[in-house]
Each structure stands twice: as C-alpha cells, then as structure tokens.
Amino acid sequence: MKSRDLIFIAIILAVVGGLYYLSTKNKAKPLSANTPEHLTVKAREDCLKCHLPETLAALELQHKHPGKWRDERVECLLCHTAPQGARAQYLKMQEVDKLANLIRSERIRNKRK
C-alpha cells in the first residue's frame, strides 16, 4: 500500500469518527420522572402549560434551547424522551384503546345479528 492510500484511510476514519462524536453530543435531556405532569405528557400543549413561552425564549437567548419550540408542528417529545413510567402508561393506554375498540366492534356485530 502506498503512503497516499494510508493518508486517505486516516482522513476517512477521522471524518467518520468526528461525525460519530458530533452525533452523540448535545442530546436533549429526558423528562424527569419526579413530576407527575411529565408522566402523563402526550402532546406539546401539555408541555406549554408549565413551560411558558417566556421561559423558553429566555433559554433560547442563553443558547440552552433551540428555537424549534416556536414551530407548532414540532413536538417536544421528538427530542425529549418521556420517563420510563410514562412509556409504560402510554403502552397501557394503547392496550386499553385496542380492547375498547374490540369490544365496540363485537357489540356492533351482535346488534347486526
């Protein structure tokens, strides 16, 4: 192998390593499980009840929070992960919804007969 090939491989490894490092840096903090509001949060509106726009604007000026929160299409839970209890509660609610839909469809079938 020629020296230029080794230099090329070193540059490629440096670029890939740098990109990996940057992808692991500055991850959004997960929601704390200490507050009951964080356990039941499902939408952006739930977050903005306590985290007022003025507070988020101040954090944005301090470069501690990006301006994405201003866009109504962006959900907070895209970056901030819900606590473990909230995920479990959400899954339980999905199971309850599925069961309720199953019962409704059975009732409709029974009425048609």
Secondary structure, DSSP 4 states (H G I P E B T S, - for coil): --HHHHHHHHHHHHHHHHHHHHHHSSPPPPPPTTSHHHHH--SHHHHHHHS-HHHHHHHHHTTSS-GGGGSTTS-GGGTSPPPHHHHHHHHHHHHHHHHHHHHHHHHHHHHH-
